[in-house]
Amino acid sequence: MKKDIHPDYHKIKVVMTDGTTFETRSTWGKEGDTMQLDIDPKSHPAWTGAGHKLLDMAGQISKFTKRYQNFGASSK
């Protein structure tokens, strides 16, 4: 491995939006720094799934299901 090309990998403290904290290793900041998150898996809909709805527009899911209902079934 080449010397002096890798970033410093150290421990930092991460504070979630609800105030909970944990310690991890990162290349961000300096040893002992605290990272305050604005969004995290507990609050952001992309991770929580909040507001996600499966809409069957014009029966597309029904059509797909009907078309491939016997896919993989053996015919004798």
PDB file of N, CA, C and O in Angstrom, chain B, residues numbered from 101:
ATOM      1  N   MET B 101       0.828  -1.185   0.000  1.00  0.00           N
ATOM      2  CA  MET B 101       0.000   0.000   0.000  1.00  0.00           C
ATOM      3  C   MET B 101       0.874   1.251   0.000  1.00  0.00           C
ATOM      4  O   MET B 101       1.940   1.286   0.616  1.00  0.00           O
ATOM      5  N   LYS B 102       0.412   2.250  -0.686  1.00  0.00           N
ATOM      6  CA  LYS B 102       1.139   3.515  -0.707  1.00  0.00           C
ATOM      7  C   LYS B 102       0.963   4.229   0.624  1.00  0.00           C
ATOM      8  O   LYS B 102      -0.094   4.160   1.251  1.00  0.00           O
ATOM      9  N   LYS B 103       2.007   4.908   1.039  1.00  0.00           N
ATOM     10  CA  LYS B 103       1.960   5.647   2.299  1.00  0.00           C
ATOM     11  C   LYS B 103       1.439   7.055   2.064  1.00  0.00           C
ATOM     12  O   LYS B 103       1.616   7.630   0.990  1.00  0.00           O
ATOM     13  N   ASP B 104       0.799   7.595   3.080  1.00  0.00           N
ATOM     14  CA  ASP B 104       0.334   8.989   3.114  1.00  0.00           C
ATOM     15  C   ASP B 104      -0.726   9.325   2.068  1.00  0.00           C
ATOM     16  O   ASP B 104      -0.845  10.489   1.684  1.00  0.00           O
ATOM     17  N   ILE B 105      -1.505   8.340   1.592  1.00  0.00           N
ATOM     18  CA  ILE B 105      -2.578   8.665   0.653  1.00  0.00           C
ATOM     19  C   ILE B 105      -3.957   8.403   1.265  1.00  0.00           C
ATOM     20  O   ILE B 105      -4.973   8.788   0.687  1.00  0.00           O
ATOM     21  N   HIS B 106      -3.998   7.757   2.420  1.00  0.00           N
ATOM     22  CA  HIS B 106      -5.270   7.426   3.043  1.00  0.00           C
ATOM     23  C   HIS B 106      -5.682   8.500   4.042  1.00  0.00           C
ATOM     24  O   HIS B 106      -4.836   9.034   4.760  1.00  0.00           O
ATOM     25  N   PRO B 107      -6.979   8.822   4.096  1.00  0.00           N
ATOM     26  CA  PRO B 107      -7.431   9.841   5.048  1.00  0.00           C
ATOM     27  C   PRO B 107      -7.359   9.329   6.484  1.00  0.00           C
ATOM     28  O   PRO B 107      -7.313   8.122   6.724  1.00  0.00           O
ATOM     29  N   ASP B 108      -7.351  10.247   7.417  1.00  0.00           N
ATOM     30  CA  ASP B 108      -7.337   9.919   8.836  1.00  0.00           C
ATOM     31  C   ASP B 108      -8.683   9.322   9.224  1.00  0.00           C
ATOM     32  O   ASP B 108      -9.718   9.948   8.995  1.00  0.00           O
ATOM     33  N   TYR B 109      -8.694   8.139   9.799  1.00  0.00           N
ATOM     34  CA  TYR B 109      -9.900   7.413  10.189  1.00  0.00           C
ATOM     35  C   TYR B 109      -9.944   7.401  11.708  1.00  0.00           C
ATOM     36  O   TYR B 109      -9.080   6.797  12.345  1.00  0.00           O
ATOM     37  N   HIS B 110     -10.952   8.068  12.309  1.00  0.00           N
ATOM     38  CA  HIS B 110     -10.973   8.275  13.747  1.00  0.00           C
ATOM     39  C   HIS B 110     -12.402   8.180  14.288  1.00  0.00           C
ATOM     40  O   HIS B 110     -13.352   8.049  13.516  1.00  0.00           O
ATOM     41  N   LYS B 111     -12.552   8.246  15.607  1.00  0.00           N
ATOM     42  CA  LYS B 111     -13.867   8.162  16.241  1.00  0.00           C
ATOM     43  C   LYS B 111     -14.512   9.546  16.324  1.00  0.00           C
ATOM     44  O   LYS B 111     -13.863  10.539  16.653  1.00  0.00           O
ATOM     45  N   ILE B 112     -15.836   9.579  16.008  1.00  0.00           N
ATOM     46  CA  ILE B 112     -16.632  10.786  16.174  1.00  0.00           C
ATOM     47  C   ILE B 112     -17.936  10.412  16.867  1.00  0.00           C
ATOM     48  O   ILE B 112     -18.293   9.237  16.954  1.00  0.00           O
ATOM     49  N   LYS B 113     -18.632  11.413  17.351  1.00  0.00           N
ATOM     50  CA  LYS B 113     -19.926  11.213  17.993  1.00  0.00           C
ATOM     51  C   LYS B 113     -20.996  11.751  17.040  1.00  0.00           C
ATOM     52  O   LYS B 113     -20.853  12.848  16.500  1.00  0.00           O
ATOM     53  N   VAL B 114     -22.078  10.969  16.833  1.00  0.00           N
ATOM     54  CA  VAL B 114     -23.168  11.370  15.947  1.00  0.00           C
ATOM     55  C   VAL B 114     -24.414  11.582  16.794  1.00  0.00           C
ATOM     56  O   VAL B 114     -24.784  10.719  17.589  1.00  0.00           O
ATOM     57  N   VAL B 115     -25.074  12.756  16.619  1.00  0.00           N
ATOM     58  CA  VAL B 115     -26.292  13.074  17.348  1.00  0.00           C
ATOM     59  C   VAL B 115     -27.456  13.050  16.356  1.00  0.00           C
ATOM     60  O   VAL B 115     -27.488  13.823  15.398  1.00  0.00           O
ATOM     61  N   MET B 116     -28.422  12.137  16.608  1.00  0.00           N
ATOM     62  CA  MET B 116     -29.591  11.999  15.746  1.00  0.00           C
ATOM     63  C   MET B 116     -30.560  13.158  16.004  1.00  0.00           C
ATOM     64  O   MET B 116     -30.373  13.926  16.947  1.00  0.00           O
ATOM     65  N   THR B 117     -31.598  13.283  15.164  1.00  0.00           N
ATOM     66  CA  THR B 117     -32.562  14.380  15.307  1.00  0.00           C
ATOM     67  C   THR B 117     -33.367  14.288  16.598  1.00  0.00           C
ATOM     68  O   THR B 117     -33.835  15.308  17.104  1.00  0.00           O
ATOM     69  N   ASP B 118     -33.536  13.080  17.141  1.00  0.00           N
ATOM     70  CA  ASP B 118     -34.295  12.935  18.391  1.00  0.00           C
ATOM     71  C   ASP B 118     -33.408  13.055  19.626  1.00  0.00           C
ATOM     72  O   ASP B 118     -33.889  12.886  20.747  1.00  0.00           O
ATOM     73  N   GLY B 119     -32.128  13.343  19.440  1.00  0.00           N
ATOM     74  CA  GLY B 119     -31.216  13.549  20.559  1.00  0.00           C
ATOM     75  C   GLY B 119     -30.391  12.343  20.944  1.00  0.00           C
ATOM     76  O   GLY B 119     -29.455  12.469  21.734  1.00  0.00           O
ATOM     77  N   THR B 120     -30.710  11.174  20.409  1.00  0.00           N
ATOM     78  CA  THR B 120     -29.905   9.997  20.726  1.00  0.00           C
ATOM     79  C   THR B 120     -28.535  10.127  20.077  1.00  0.00           C
ATOM     80  O   THR B 120     -28.385  10.773  19.040  1.00  0.00           O
ATOM     81  N   THR B 121     -27.548   9.511  20.693  1.00  0.00           N
ATOM     82  CA  THR B 121     -26.180   9.618  20.181  1.00  0.00           C
ATOM     83  C   THR B 121     -25.559   8.230  20.046  1.00  0.00           C
ATOM     84  O   THR B 121     -25.970   7.273  20.704  1.00  0.00           O
ATOM     85  N   PHE B 122     -24.574   8.155  19.187  1.00  0.00           N
ATOM     86  CA  PHE B 122     -23.758   6.955  19.088  1.00  0.00           C
ATOM     87  C   PHE B 122     -22.383   7.354  18.596  1.00  0.00           C
ATOM     88  O   PHE B 122     -22.198   8.431  18.029  1.00  0.00           O
ATOM     89  N   GLU B 123     -21.425   6.475  18.819  1.00  0.00           N
ATOM     90  CA  GLU B 123     -20.052   6.732  18.407  1.00  0.00           C
ATOM     91  C   GLU B 123     -19.715   5.829  17.229  1.00  0.00           C
ATOM     92  O   GLU B 123     -20.061   4.648  17.220  1.00  0.00           O
ATOM     93  N   THR B 124     -19.042   6.391  16.247  1.00  0.00           N
ATOM     94  CA  THR B 124     -18.651   5.628  15.071  1.00  0.00           C
ATOM     95  C   THR B 124     -17.275   6.090  14.607  1.00  0.00           C
ATOM     96  O   THR B 124     -16.722   7.058  15.130  1.00  0.00           O
ATOM     97  N   ARG B 125     -16.740   5.394  13.634  1.00  0.00           N
ATOM     98  CA  ARG B 125     -15.463   5.795  13.046  1.00  0.00           C
ATOM     99  C   ARG B 125     -15.742   6.441  11.701  1.00  0.00           C
ATOM    100  O   ARG B 125     -16.608   5.980  10.958  1.00  0.00           O
ATOM    101  N   SER B 126     -15.013   7.511  11.381  1.00  0.00           N
ATOM    102  CA  SER B 126     -15.268   8.267  10.161  1.00  0.00           C
ATOM    103  C   SER B 126     -14.018   9.030   9.735  1.00  0.00           C
ATOM    104  O   SER B 126     -13.057   9.161  10.493  1.00  0.00           O
ATOM    105  N   THR B 127     -14.058   9.527   8.509  1.00  0.00           N
ATOM    106  CA  THR B 127     -13.008  10.416   8.033  1.00  0.00           C
ATOM    107  C   THR B 127     -13.460  11.867   8.163  1.00  0.00           C
ATOM    108  O   THR B 127     -12.683  12.780   7.882  1.00  0.00           O
ATOM    109  N   TRP B 128     -14.706  12.093   8.586  1.00  0.00           N
ATOM    110  CA  TRP B 128     -15.260  13.434   8.756  1.00  0.00           C
ATOM    111  C   TRP B 128     -14.687  14.096  10.004  1.00  0.00           C
ATOM    112  O   TRP B 128     -14.540  13.444  11.038  1.00  0.00           O
ATOM    113  N   GLY B 129     -14.368  15.361   9.918  1.00  0.00           N
ATOM    114  CA  GLY B 129     -13.919  16.120  11.080  1.00  0.00           C
ATOM    115  C   GLY B 129     -12.617  15.627  11.674  1.00  0.00           C
ATOM    116  O   GLY B 129     -11.754  15.070  10.997  1.00  0.00           O
ATOM    117  N   LYS B 130     -12.515  15.861  12.987  1.00  0.00           N
ATOM    118  CA  LYS B 130     -11.316  15.453  13.729  1.00  0.00           C
ATOM    119  C   LYS B 130     -11.717  14.512  14.856  1.00  0.00           C
ATOM    120  O   LYS B 130     -12.900  14.393  15.176  1.00  0.00           O
ATOM    121  N   GLU B 131     -10.764  13.861  15.442  1.00  0.00           N
ATOM    122  CA  GLU B 131     -11.000  12.946  16.562  1.00  0.00           C
ATOM    123  C   GLU B 131     -11.822  13.652  17.641  1.00  0.00           C
ATOM    124  O   GLU B 131     -11.446  14.724  18.116  1.00  0.00           O
ATOM    125  N   GLY B 132     -12.958  13.037  18.029  1.00  0.00           N
ATOM    126  CA  GLY B 132     -13.789  13.582  19.103  1.00  0.00           C
ATOM    127  C   GLY B 132     -14.828  14.598  18.671  1.00  0.00           C
ATOM    128  O   GLY B 132     -15.612  15.044  19.509  1.00  0.00           O
ATOM    129  N   ASP B 133     -14.873  14.990  17.394  1.00  0.00           N
ATOM    130  CA  ASP B 133     -15.869  15.945  16.922  1.00  0.00           C
ATOM    131  C   ASP B 133     -17.277  15.351  17.025  1.00  0.00           C
ATOM    132  O   ASP B 133     -17.440  14.133  17.104  1.00  0.00           O
ATOM    133  N   THR B 134     -18.296  16.227  17.024  1.00  0.00           N
ATOM    134  CA  THR B 134     -19.687  15.806  17.089  1.00  0.00           C
ATOM    135  C   THR B 134     -20.399  16.210  15.812  1.00  0.00           C
ATOM    136  O   THR B 134     -20.371  17.379  15.425  1.00  0.00           O
ATOM    137  N   MET B 135     -21.042  15.246  15.150  1.00  0.00           N
ATOM    138  CA  MET B 135     -21.816  15.504  13.941  1.00  0.00           C
ATOM    139  C   MET B 135     -23.293  15.554  14.326  1.00  0.00           C
ATOM    140  O   MET B 135     -23.844  14.568  14.816  1.00  0.00           O
ATOM    141  N   GLN B 136     -23.931  16.698  14.104  1.00  0.00           N
ATOM    142  CA  GLN B 136     -25.352  16.888  14.404  1.00  0.00           C
ATOM    143  C   GLN B 136     -26.128  16.668  13.104  1.00  0.00           C
ATOM    144  O   GLN B 136     -25.937  17.409  12.140  1.00  0.00           O
ATOM    145  N   LEU B 137     -26.995  15.666  13.069  1.00  0.00           N
ATOM    146  CA  LEU B 137     -27.747  15.356  11.857  1.00  0.00           C
ATOM    147  C   LEU B 137     -29.005  16.207  11.743  1.00  0.00           C
ATOM    148  O   LEU B 137     -29.696  16.434  12.736  1.00  0.00           O
ATOM    149  N   ASP B 138     -29.305  16.677  10.534  1.00  0.00           N
ATOM    150  CA  ASP B 138     -30.543  17.405  10.260  1.00  0.00           C
ATOM    151  C   ASP B 138     -31.651  16.435   9.878  1.00  0.00           C
ATOM    152  O   ASP B 138     -32.815  16.645  10.218  1.00  0.00           O
ATOM    153  N   ILE B 139     -31.286  15.383   9.175  1.00  0.00           N
ATOM    154  CA  ILE B 139     -32.226  14.312   8.832  1.00  0.00           C
ATOM    155  C   ILE B 139     -31.558  12.988   9.145  1.00  0.00           C
ATOM    156  O   ILE B 139     -30.333  12.876   9.105  1.00  0.00           O
ATOM    157  N   ASP B 140     -32.361  11.991   9.457  1.00  0.00           N
ATOM    158  CA  ASP B 140     -31.816  10.667   9.744  1.00  0.00           C
ATOM    159  C   ASP B 140     -32.884   9.615   9.460  1.00  0.00           C
ATOM    160  O   ASP B 140     -34.025   9.963   9.156  1.00  0.00           O
ATOM    161  N   PRO B 141     -32.535   8.353   9.554  1.00  0.00           N
ATOM    162  CA  PRO B 141     -33.499   7.291   9.245  1.00  0.00           C
ATOM    163  C   PRO B 141     -34.742   7.306  10.125  1.00  0.00           C
ATOM    164  O   PRO B 141     -35.765   6.738   9.742  1.00  0.00           O
ATOM    165  N   LYS B 142     -34.683   7.942  11.299  1.00  0.00           N
ATOM    166  CA  LYS B 142     -35.847   7.981  12.178  1.00  0.00           C
ATOM    167  C   LYS B 142     -36.836   9.062  11.784  1.00  0.00           C
ATOM    168  O   LYS B 142     -38.000   8.995  12.178  1.00  0.00           O
ATOM    169  N   SER B 143     -36.407  10.066  11.013  1.00  0.00           N
ATOM    170  CA  SER B 143     -37.282  11.199  10.735  1.00  0.00           C
ATOM    171  C   SER B 143     -37.577  11.433   9.256  1.00  0.00           C
ATOM    172  O   SER B 143     -38.529  12.145   8.938  1.00  0.00           O
ATOM    173  N   HIS B 144     -36.811  10.871   8.360  1.00  0.00           N
ATOM    174  CA  HIS B 144     -36.982  11.167   6.941  1.00  0.00           C
ATOM    175  C   HIS B 144     -37.855  10.119   6.256  1.00  0.00           C
ATOM    176  O   HIS B 144     -37.625   8.922   6.432  1.00  0.00           O
ATOM    177  N   PRO B 145     -38.857  10.546   5.476  1.00  0.00           N
ATOM    178  CA  PRO B 145     -39.776   9.604   4.828  1.00  0.00           C
ATOM    179  C   PRO B 145     -39.099   8.615   3.880  1.00  0.00           C
ATOM    180  O   PRO B 145     -39.629   7.527   3.655  1.00  0.00           O
ATOM    181  N   ALA B 146     -37.956   8.962   3.329  1.00  0.00           N
ATOM    182  CA  ALA B 146     -37.278   8.044   2.422  1.00  0.00           C
ATOM    183  C   ALA B 146     -36.852   6.779   3.152  1.00  0.00           C
ATOM    184  O   ALA B 146     -36.775   5.710   2.547  1.00  0.00           O
ATOM    185  N   TRP B 147     -36.573   6.891   4.448  1.00  0.00           N
ATOM    186  CA  TRP B 147     -36.164   5.730   5.238  1.00  0.00           C
ATOM    187  C   TRP B 147     -37.309   5.124   6.025  1.00  0.00           C
ATOM    188  O   TRP B 147     -37.359   3.908   6.208  1.00  0.00           O
ATOM    189  N   THR B 148     -38.245   5.966   6.499  1.00  0.00           N
ATOM    190  CA  THR B 148     -39.312   5.461   7.363  1.00  0.00           C
ATOM    191  C   THR B 148     -40.449   4.858   6.566  1.00  0.00           C
ATOM    192  O   THR B 148     -41.208   4.044   7.094  1.00  0.00           O
ATOM    193  N   GLY B 149     -40.586   5.245   5.285  1.00  0.00           N
ATOM    194  CA  GLY B 149     -41.681   4.731   4.473  1.00  0.00           C
ATOM    195  C   GLY B 149     -42.967   5.509   4.682  1.00  0.00           C
ATOM    196  O   GLY B 149     -44.005   5.130   4.139  1.00  0.00           O
ATOM    197  N   ALA B 150     -42.927   6.572   5.445  1.00  0.00           N
ATOM    198  CA  ALA B 150     -44.126   7.360   5.719  1.00  0.00           C
ATOM    199  C   ALA B 150     -44.641   8.009   4.442  1.00  0.00           C
ATOM    200  O   ALA B 150     -43.871   8.561   3.655  1.00  0.00           O
ATOM    201  N   GLY B 151     -45.922   7.937   4.253  1.00  0.00           N
ATOM    202  CA  GLY B 151     -46.543   8.568   3.101  1.00  0.00           C
ATOM    203  C   GLY B 151     -46.410   7.793   1.813  1.00  0.00           C
ATOM    204  O   GLY B 151     -46.891   8.250   0.776  1.00  0.00           O
ATOM    205  N   HIS B 152     -45.781   6.649   1.840  1.00  0.00           N
ATOM    206  CA  HIS B 152     -45.609   5.855   0.627  1.00  0.00           C
ATOM    207  C   HIS B 152     -46.860   5.046   0.377  1.00  0.00           C
ATOM    208  O   HIS B 152     -47.288   4.270   1.230  1.00  0.00           O
ATOM    209  N   LYS B 153     -47.444   5.226  -0.791  1.00  0.00           N
ATOM    210  CA  LYS B 153     -48.652   4.491  -1.134  1.00  0.00           C
ATOM    211  C   LYS B 153     -48.454   3.802  -2.475  1.00  0.00           C
ATOM    212  O   LYS B 153     -47.804   4.341  -3.370  1.00  0.00           O
ATOM    213  N   LEU B 154     -49.007   2.633  -2.607  1.00  0.00           N
ATOM    214  CA  LEU B 154     -48.954   1.901  -3.855  1.00  0.00           C
ATOM    215  C   LEU B 154     -50.257   2.181  -4.592  1.00  0.00           C
ATOM    216  O   LEU B 154     -51.320   1.716  -4.180  1.00  0.00           O
ATOM    217  N   LEU B 155     -50.177   2.931  -5.664  1.00  0.00           N
ATOM    218  CA  LEU B 155     -51.369   3.277  -6.427  1.00  0.00           C
ATOM    219  C   LEU B 155     -51.482   2.373  -7.643  1.00  0.00           C
ATOM    220  O   LEU B 155     -50.518   2.189  -8.386  1.00  0.00           O
ATOM    221  N   ASP B 156     -52.647   1.820  -7.835  1.00  0.00           N
ATOM    222  CA  ASP B 156     -52.900   0.952  -8.974  1.00  0.00           C
ATOM    223  C   ASP B 156     -53.581   1.796 -10.048  1.00  0.00           C
ATOM    224  O   ASP B 156     -54.803   1.765 -10.198  1.00  0.00           O
ATOM    225  N   MET B 157     -52.779   2.544 -10.784  1.00  0.00           N
ATOM    226  CA  MET B 157     -53.312   3.427 -11.816  1.00  0.00           C
ATOM    227  C   MET B 157     -53.807   2.613 -13.005  1.00  0.00           C
ATOM    228  O   MET B 157     -53.045   1.883 -13.638  1.00  0.00           O
ATOM    229  N   ALA B 158     -55.061   2.751 -13.286  1.00  0.00           N
ATOM    230  CA  ALA B 158     -55.703   2.089 -14.431  1.00  0.00           C
ATOM    231  C   ALA B 158     -55.507   0.580 -14.410  1.00  0.00           C
ATOM    232  O   ALA B 158     -55.470  -0.060 -15.461  1.00  0.00           O
ATOM    233  N   GLY B 159     -55.384   0.015 -13.222  1.00  0.00           N
ATOM    234  CA  GLY B 159     -55.282  -1.426 -13.097  1.00  0.00           C
ATOM    235  C   GLY B 159     -53.981  -2.016 -13.594  1.00  0.00           C
ATOM    236  O   GLY B 159     -53.950  -3.193 -13.953  1.00  0.00           O
ATOM    237  N   GLN B 160     -52.899  -1.241 -13.629  1.00  0.00           N
ATOM    238  CA  GLN B 160     -51.629  -1.724 -14.150  1.00  0.00           C
ATOM    239  C   GLN B 160     -51.097  -2.907 -13.334  1.00  0.00           C
ATOM    240  O   GLN B 160     -50.579  -3.871 -13.897  1.00  0.00           O
ATOM    241  N   ILE B 161     -51.225  -2.828 -12.031  1.00  0.00           N
ATOM    242  CA  ILE B 161     -50.744  -3.930 -11.202  1.00  0.00           C
ATOM    243  C   ILE B 161     -51.610  -5.161 -11.424  1.00  0.00           C
ATOM    244  O   ILE B 161     -51.109  -6.285 -11.478  1.00  0.00           O
ATOM    245  N   SER B 162     -52.910  -4.939 -11.551  1.00  0.00           N
ATOM    246  CA  SER B 162     -53.819  -6.068 -11.804  1.00  0.00           C
ATOM    247  C   SER B 162     -53.511  -6.720 -13.148  1.00  0.00           C
ATOM    248  O   SER B 162     -53.515  -7.946 -13.262  1.00  0.00           O
ATOM    249  N   LYS B 163     -53.243  -5.902 -14.162  1.00  0.00           N
ATOM    250  CA  LYS B 163     -52.902  -6.437 -15.485  1.00  0.00           C
ATOM    251  C   LYS B 163     -51.610  -7.250 -15.428  1.00  0.00           C
ATOM    252  O   LYS B 163     -51.522  -8.334 -16.005  1.00  0.00           O
ATOM    253  N   PHE B 164     -50.629  -6.726 -14.741  1.00  0.00           N
ATOM    254  CA  PHE B 164     -49.354  -7.424 -14.610  1.00  0.00           C
ATOM    255  C   PHE B 164     -49.548  -8.762 -13.902  1.00  0.00           C
ATOM    256  O   PHE B 164     -49.040  -9.792 -14.344  1.00  0.00           O
ATOM    257  N   THR B 165     -50.286  -8.729 -12.799  1.00  0.00           N
ATOM    258  CA  THR B 165     -50.529  -9.953 -12.032  1.00  0.00           C
ATOM    259  C   THR B 165     -51.261 -10.985 -12.869  1.00  0.00           C
ATOM    260  O   THR B 165     -50.923 -12.168 -12.834  1.00  0.00           O
ATOM    261  N   LYS B 166     -52.262 -10.545 -13.623  1.00  0.00           N
ATOM    262  CA  LYS B 166     -53.032 -11.473 -14.452  1.00  0.00           C
ATOM    263  C   LYS B 166     -52.156 -12.051 -15.565  1.00  0.00           C
ATOM    264  O   LYS B 166     -52.225 -13.247 -15.848  1.00  0.00           O
ATOM    265  N   ARG B 167     -51.343 -11.221 -16.189  1.00  0.00           N
ATOM    266  CA  ARG B 167     -50.501 -11.654 -17.300  1.00  0.00           C
ATOM    267  C   ARG B 167     -49.476 -12.697 -16.863  1.00  0.00           C
ATOM    268  O   ARG B 167     -49.206 -13.651 -17.593  1.00  0.00           O
ATOM    269  N   TYR B 168     -48.907 -12.513 -15.673  1.00  0.00           N
ATOM    270  CA  TYR B 168     -47.827 -13.390 -15.233  1.00  0.00           C
ATOM    271  C   TYR B 168     -48.231 -14.329 -14.094  1.00  0.00           C
ATOM    272  O   TYR B 168     -47.367 -14.807 -13.359  1.00  0.00           O
ATOM    273  N   GLN B 169     -49.500 -14.594 -13.941  1.00  0.00           N
ATOM    274  CA  GLN B 169     -49.951 -15.441 -12.832  1.00  0.00           C
ATOM    275  C   GLN B 169     -49.464 -16.874 -12.956  1.00  0.00           C
ATOM    276  O   GLN B 169     -49.256 -17.545 -11.945  1.00  0.00           O
ATOM    277  N   ASN B 170     -49.278 -17.351 -14.178  1.00  0.00           N
ATOM    278  CA  ASN B 170     -48.822 -18.732 -14.374  1.00  0.00           C
ATOM    279  C   ASN B 170     -47.347 -18.818 -14.754  1.00  0.00           C
ATOM    280  O   ASN B 170     -46.874 -19.877 -15.169  1.00  0.00           O
ATOM    281  N   PHE B 171     -46.628 -17.727 -14.617  1.00  0.00           N
ATOM    282  CA  PHE B 171     -45.223 -17.709 -14.969  1.00  0.00           C
ATOM    283  C   PHE B 171     -44.463 -18.684 -14.081  1.00  0.00           C
ATOM    284  O   PHE B 171     -44.554 -18.609 -12.856  1.00  0.00           O
ATOM    285  N   GLY B 172     -43.726 -19.582 -14.681  1.00  0.00           N
ATOM    286  CA  GLY B 172     -42.950 -20.553 -13.928  1.00  0.00           C
ATOM    287  C   GLY B 172     -43.708 -21.832 -13.623  1.00  0.00           C
ATOM    288  O   GLY B 172     -43.127 -22.804 -13.140  1.00  0.00           O
ATOM    289  N   ALA B 173     -45.019 -21.835 -13.907  1.00  0.00           N
ATOM    290  CA  ALA B 173     -45.801 -23.043 -13.660  1.00  0.00           C
ATOM    291  C   ALA B 173     -45.541 -24.023 -14.809  1.00  0.00           C
ATOM    292  O   ALA B 173     -45.483 -23.621 -15.971  1.00  0.00           O
ATOM    293  N   SER B 174     -45.390 -25.269 -14.489  1.00  0.00           N
ATOM    294  CA  SER B 174     -45.125 -26.264 -15.539  1.00  0.00           C
ATOM    295  C   SER B 174     -46.443 -26.702 -16.163  1.00  0.00           C
ATOM    296  O   SER B 174     -47.418 -26.950 -15.453  1.00  0.00           O
ATOM    297  N   SER B 175     -46.474 -26.797 -17.495  1.00  0.00           N
ATOM    298  CA  SER B 175     -47.669 -27.264 -18.183  1.00  0.00           C
ATOM    299  C   SER B 175     -47.425 -28.697 -18.645  1.00  0.00           C
ATOM    300  O   SER B 175     -46.378 -29.002 -19.217  1.00  0.00           O
ATOM    301  N   LYS B 176     -48.380 -29.558 -18.397  1.00  0.00           N
ATOM    302  CA  LYS B 176     -48.211 -30.970 -18.742  1.00  0.00           C
ATOM    303  C   LYS B 176     -49.113 -31.367 -19.862  1.00  0.00           C
ATOM    304  O   LYS B 176     -49.103 -32.524 -20.282  1.00  0.00           O
TER     305      LYS B 176
END
